[in-house]
Structures are given as C-alpha cells and as structure tokens.
Amino acid sequence: MKRREFSLAAAGLAALPVVVRAQAKPPEEGRDYRALGKKVPVEAPQGKIEVVDFFWYSCPHCNAFEPSLRTWSQSLPADVTLRRVPAAFRDDMVPQQRLFYALEAMGKVDELHGKVFDAIHKEGLPLTRQQPIADWIAKQGIDPQKFIDLYNSFAISAKARRAVELQDMYGVEGVPAMGVAGRYYTDGTLAMNNGRMLQVVNYLLGEVRKK
C-alpha cells in the first residue's frame, strides 16, 4: 500500500494475531523494524532517548492502540521520553494536526488527548474541520476564540509542517507507527500487531543504550 494512498486496510493488518513469528525470537532488522540510513533530528535533551508516536485521531487502530501506549508510557525508564506527532498523509488530516498542537500549546494534551479519541470513536463526532473542533473545545471549558487564534497561528502551522517533514524522514507508511532515537522505525505491519510493536520498541531502546 503506497504511503500517499494511505488506507486503513494496511493498518488493519496490525490487528491480526501473530501466527508465524516465534515470540521468543528477538526482533530482526528488515523484518520487525527498519534502521534508518540517515539519523533523524530529535528533540530529546542530551542523555534521553526519544520515542516518537505517529498517530491520527480518526484512525480506529490508533484509538485501539492508545490505552496500551498510555500504560506503557506511564512506566517509561528515566532515560526515555515520548513525543507524540500527529501524522498527515492528506490535506484533510491537517485540521487534527492543528488540534493536537493547539492543545499542546495550551498545556491541555494530558487532559484532552484521550477525550479527542473518545469524541470521535465513541461519540461519533466529526472533528475533521475547524468549526466542529472549536465547538467541541468550547464544551471542554476552553475559550474557543483563544483556541481558534492558536489553531490558525503561524506557530501551529509551522509545527504541522515539521510533523510532516518528520514523518517523511522516518518513512512512515501508516499509523500507528513509532520511531526510536532518530535511528529506527517500526509499525503494526512490520511488528505484525500493535502490541508487539511496543515489544520491538523496548528491544530497540536496549540497542540504543548499547551504542
């Protein structure tokens, strides 16, 4: 499945059970993950290992993966940081990029990130354009005008562009997907399922520490 023809059908493979690969076998480069030819810039401070979570709010597989990722992130070692990056393979995905970065700028990601997933996947709200997004934001007790000003700001536009640049540098083919230390990439298709993707990431963290 080509990247720019992003389809949930590809992500659907991530939900299939692992029936071929032996779980006891360690992850292998080229099969379970990719080593990048050129190191990708990271934002983590010196001495920290950055893990990037590429996601899309409207993706049902990202929604299903979020509870596992949240649990995993709550017990991260002291030398690991998690960076969330909203993906955009098409123009109609950009509004949700802006939504995430506006929430981040307002310090509301921890409070509302999971609620955005719930609003879309449990309540069926069409949070794909500015006005429905702003209406939902207002119901969360946030000044909608302040949010819209941020949503349309140059700073948020720049972050959205950098997110696309980062996903391109990592070669993201679908979501959810994860990058490790600017050196490695894996996703549900490579790892065979999203739960095992976290196992692969844990393995890659060990590889980074060795180096």
C-alpha positions as CSV (number, residue, x, y, z in Angstrom):
1,M,0.0,0.0,0.0
2,K,1.6,3.3,-1.1
3,R,2.1,6.0,1.6
4,R,0.2,8.7,-0.2
5,E,-2.7,6.4,-0.8
6,F,-2.9,5.9,2.9
7,S,-5.6,3.2,3.7
8,L,-6.9,1.8,6.9
9,A,-6.7,-1.6,5.2
10,A,-3.0,-1.6,5.6
11,A,-3.3,-0.6,9.3
12,G,-5.9,-3.4,9.7
13,L,-3.1,-5.9,9.3
14,A,-1.8,-4.6,12.6
15,A,-4.7,-6.2,14.4
16,L,-4.1,-9.7,13.1
17,P,-2.7,-12.2,15.6
18,V,0.9,-13.3,15.3
19,V,0.7,-16.8,13.9
20,V,4.0,-17.1,12.1
21,R,6.7,-15.4,14.1
22,A,8.1,-17.1,17.2
23,Q,7.6,-14.7,20.1
24,A,10.8,-15.9,21.7
25,K,12.9,-14.8,18.8
26,P,14.3,-11.3,19.1
27,P,13.2,-8.7,16.6
28,E,15.2,-8.6,13.4
29,E,16.2,-5.6,11.3
30,G,14.3,-5.5,7.9
31,R,11.6,-7.8,9.3
32,D,10.3,-6.2,12.5
33,Y,11.9,-2.8,12.2
34,R,13.9,-0.6,9.9
35,A,17.3,1.0,10.7
36,L,17.3,4.5,9.1
37,G,20.0,5.3,6.6
38,K,20.3,8.8,7.9
39,K,19.7,9.8,11.5
40,V,16.6,11.9,12.0
41,P,16.8,15.0,14.3
42,V,15.3,14.5,17.8
43,E,14.0,17.0,20.4
44,A,15.0,15.0,23.5
45,P,17.7,16.5,25.7
46,Q,21.2,15.0,25.9
47,G,21.1,11.7,27.7
48,K,17.5,10.9,26.8
49,I,16.2,8.5,24.2
50,E,13.3,9.9,22.2
51,V,10.4,7.6,21.1
52,V,8.0,9.1,18.6
53,D,4.4,8.1,18.4
54,F,2.9,8.8,15.0
55,F,-0.9,8.9,15.1
56,W,-4.1,10.2,13.6
57,Y,-7.1,10.9,15.8
58,S,-9.6,9.5,13.3
59,C,-7.7,6.2,12.8
60,P,-9.5,3.4,14.6
61,H,-6.3,1.4,15.1
62,C,-4.6,4.4,16.8
63,N,-7.7,4.6,19.0
64,A,-7.4,1.0,19.9
65,F,-3.6,1.3,20.5
66,E,-3.9,4.4,22.7
67,P,-4.7,2.7,26.0
68,S,-1.7,0.3,25.6
69,L,0.5,3.2,24.7
70,R,-0.7,5.2,27.7
71,T,0.0,2.3,30.1
72,W,3.4,1.8,28.5
73,S,4.3,5.5,28.7
74,Q,3.4,5.6,32.4
75,S,6.3,3.3,33.3
76,L,9.0,4.6,31.0
77,P,12.6,4.4,32.2
78,A,14.1,7.7,33.3
79,D,16.2,7.9,30.1
80,V,13.3,7.7,27.7
81,T,10.9,10.4,26.5
82,L,7.7,10.0,24.5
83,R,7.0,12.6,21.7
84,R,3.6,12.5,20.1
85,V,3.4,13.5,16.4
86,P,0.1,13.8,14.5
87,A,0.5,12.4,11.0
88,A,-0.9,13.9,7.8
89,F,-0.8,12.0,4.6
90,R,-3.5,14.1,3.1
91,D,-4.7,17.7,3.4
92,D,-7.9,16.6,5.2
93,M,-5.8,15.2,8.1
94,V,-4.2,18.7,8.8
95,P,-7.1,20.0,11.0
96,Q,-6.4,17.3,13.5
97,Q,-2.7,18.1,13.5
98,R,-3.6,21.7,14.3
99,L,-6.0,20.4,17.0
100,F,-3.2,18.5,18.7
101,Y,-0.6,21.3,18.5
102,A,-3.1,23.9,19.8
103,L,-3.9,21.6,22.7
104,E,-0.2,21.2,23.3
105,A,0.4,25.0,23.3
106,M,-2.4,25.4,25.8
107,G,-1.0,22.6,28.1
108,K,-4.1,20.5,27.6
109,V,-2.8,17.4,25.9
110,D,-2.7,15.3,29.1
111,E,-6.2,16.3,29.9
112,L,-7.8,16.1,26.5
113,H,-5.8,13.8,24.2
114,G,-7.8,10.7,25.2
115,K,-11.0,12.6,25.1
116,V,-10.5,13.6,21.5
117,F,-10.2,9.9,20.6
118,D,-13.4,9.2,22.6
119,A,-15.3,12.0,21.0
120,I,-14.5,10.7,17.5
121,H,-14.7,6.9,18.1
122,K,-17.3,6.6,20.9
123,E,-19.5,9.7,20.3
124,G,-19.2,9.8,16.6
125,L,-18.3,13.5,16.4
126,P,-16.9,14.7,13.1
127,L,-13.9,16.5,14.4
128,T,-12.3,17.0,10.9
129,R,-12.8,20.7,10.4
130,Q,-12.2,23.9,12.3
131,Q,-15.8,24.7,13.4
132,P,-16.8,21.3,14.8
133,I,-13.4,21.2,16.5
134,A,-13.9,24.6,18.0
135,D,-17.5,23.7,19.1
136,W,-16.2,20.6,20.9
137,I,-13.3,22.6,22.5
138,A,-15.8,25.1,23.9
139,K,-17.7,22.2,25.6
140,Q,-14.4,21.3,27.4
141,G,-14.4,24.7,29.1
142,I,-11.8,26.3,26.9
143,D,-12.2,29.7,25.4
144,P,-13.0,28.9,21.8
145,Q,-11.6,32.2,20.4
146,K,-8.3,31.7,22.1
147,F,-8.2,28.2,20.7
148,I,-9.0,29.3,17.2
149,D,-6.4,32.0,17.3
150,L,-3.8,29.4,18.3
151,Y,-5.2,26.8,15.8
152,N,-4.7,29.3,12.9
153,S,-1.4,30.8,14.2
154,F,1.9,30.7,12.3
155,A,3.5,28.7,15.1
156,I,0.9,25.9,14.8
157,S,1.2,25.9,11.0
158,A,5.0,25.6,11.4
159,K,4.6,22.6,13.8
160,A,2.2,20.9,11.4
161,R,4.7,21.3,8.6
162,R,7.6,20.0,10.7
163,A,5.4,17.0,11.7
164,V,5.0,16.1,8.0
165,E,8.8,16.5,7.5
166,L,9.5,14.2,10.4
167,Q,7.1,11.5,9.2
168,D,8.7,11.7,5.8
169,M,12.2,11.4,7.3
170,Y,11.1,8.3,9.2
171,G,9.3,6.9,6.2
172,V,6.0,6.5,8.0
173,E,3.8,4.2,5.9
174,G,0.7,4.1,8.1
175,V,-0.4,4.7,11.7
176,P,0.1,4.0,14.5
177,A,3.9,3.9,14.0
178,M,6.9,4.6,16.2
179,G,10.3,6.0,15.8
180,V,13.2,5.4,18.2
181,A,16.1,7.8,18.8
182,G,16.0,9.1,15.2
183,R,17.6,5.8,14.2
184,Y,14.8,3.1,13.9
185,Y,11.3,2.8,12.7
186,T,8.6,0.2,13.3
187,D,4.8,0.0,12.9
188,G,2.0,-2.5,13.3
189,T,2.6,-4.1,9.9
190,L,6.3,-4.7,10.5
191,A,5.8,-5.9,14.0
192,M,2.7,-7.9,13.0
193,N,0.5,-6.3,15.6
194,N,0.4,-3.1,17.6
195,G,1.0,-4.8,21.0
196,R,4.2,-6.4,19.6
197,M,5.2,-3.0,18.2
198,L,5.8,-1.9,21.8
199,Q,7.9,-5.0,22.4
200,V,10.0,-4.1,19.4
201,V,10.4,-0.6,20.7
202,N,11.6,-1.9,24.0
203,Y,14.2,-4.0,22.2
204,L,15.3,-1.0,20.2
205,L,15.7,1.0,23.3
206,G,18.2,-1.6,24.5
207,E,20.0,-1.4,21.2
208,V,20.3,2.4,21.5
209,R,21.7,2.0,25.0
210,K,24.4,-0.4,23.8
211,K,25.6,2.2,21.3
